Amino acid sequence: MNADSSLVGEDNRRYGLLPFRFRRINDIQYILVNEAGQFITLEFDQLRRLIDFDFDTSSSEYLDLLGRHFIYEDHPALAIELLSAITRTRNAHLPEQAGLHIFVVTLRCTNQCKYCQVTQRERSDRTSDMSRDTADLAIDFMFQTPSKLLKVEYQGGEAVLNFDLVRYITETCEQRAQGTDRVVEFVLCTNLVEFTEEHAQYCRDHRIAISTSLDGPKSIHDDHRCNTHESVLEGISTAREFVGPDRVSALMTPTATSLKRVKDIVDEYLRRGFRSIFLRPLNPYGGAAGPNELGFSIEEWVDFYRTGLDYIIGLNRSGIEFREEYTAILLRRILRTTSPGFVDLQNPTGAGLAVLTYHFDGSVYLSDESRMLAEMGDDRFKLVDLRETTSFPDAITDGDYVDLLKDSMLEASPMCSDCAYAVYCGSDPIGHYREQGDIIGHKAFSDHCRRHLAVFDHLFKLLESDDRHILYRWIADER
Ligand code: SF4
């Protein structure tokens, strides 16, 4: 909805409309969202009256509409300026390009997980180990990016199998950052199977956080991940002892077989001392590229998410503090004026802007998904090869990349440009390319879009319910 005319209300107060979009969320209510991400819920008759300049100007909703910049009474230029200021704050993170840097230090692995998204190598095959020379080139490239906070994430394969290089990169980055205004944080993504006290001590001494995989109770995890439930639990306990409980996190990956057991999965996270879970979808790359027995439809995933979220909210109602992380990310986007910086949900795309992936061989990809796509034979989203180009400014101003950024902007994307949720959503050019062969993608057939429409619809219903206080609590201590 875009309009700016000004007419007379019932008690002669005059108002004009500022730009907003709207969507029906149930039989009687519509959610209205403006460019600054502020929202308000109205019934259909109120919405019609608002647009017809016939709104009850003595109502509390009228004052809400005024205060949240959906309408103005005087000075349209000032109203637009205020709206623009909030919009600028929401997008203040954009110049802080490429905060997350994924180093694929080896493709060797101890496991052969069902849904593995890389072509893992035998543990004795060192041909996929990143060399120190390549690591030096990648570190140089990373330090050319403008972000003050650089987050280095070690991935594989199994990163612990090339731990000497993890040490080398960590210490080189620490030295490079010394005496500068750059801060470098580290995360080790590991299946924990061969994670020892020695690794844990190093992670403690260099403040490396640990991220692992826990797919659920033993029966689910062992089925997905090569009977490693026991060793993961041991590894979690070692990591917590040395690195600290708050610096050890786990991710779960659902498959068609575990999708119906979301309560069991949540219970396992509770039992193992986690205070949150991320109910994420399965990335359809590598072993998970369908059709196969692992995959599921978006509708099945949405059912899994809603059931899990309802269960978690029920736990909170009974006094157990536990959070669903994806919901918390989306709530921050909805309820905060600053972006939570979640790389998978950025507009324009976070691929390249928020994340870069350094493959073991010196290829730099726009994201982890771009790297996985390359593993499947398509390197369209390779930004540079460090053996040929080492300049970040040259790479990032390349025409193809700039075109990708432009095409990823939701404001100019069919369906998104009219969508009430565009200001909270993000673009997924790589997912659309994989799914439809086109980076913009037809949103009516897009998994990304169907998933987010369903999730946002559900969240706005929850924000209208008595449970909203539980959701507010999940982000209450974060600004
Ligand atoms: S991808 Fe779908 S949910 Fe997201 S902004 Fe576009 S139309 Fe809306």
Boltz pocket constraint, residues with backbone or C-beta under 6 A from the ligand:
constraints:
  - pocket:
      binder: B
      contacts: [[A, 410], [A, 414], [A, 415], [A, 416], [A, 417], [A, 419], [A, 420], [A, 421], [A, 422], [A, 423], [A, 425], [A, 426], [A, 443], [A, 448], [A, 449], [A, 450], [A, 452], [A, 453]]
      max_distance: 6.0
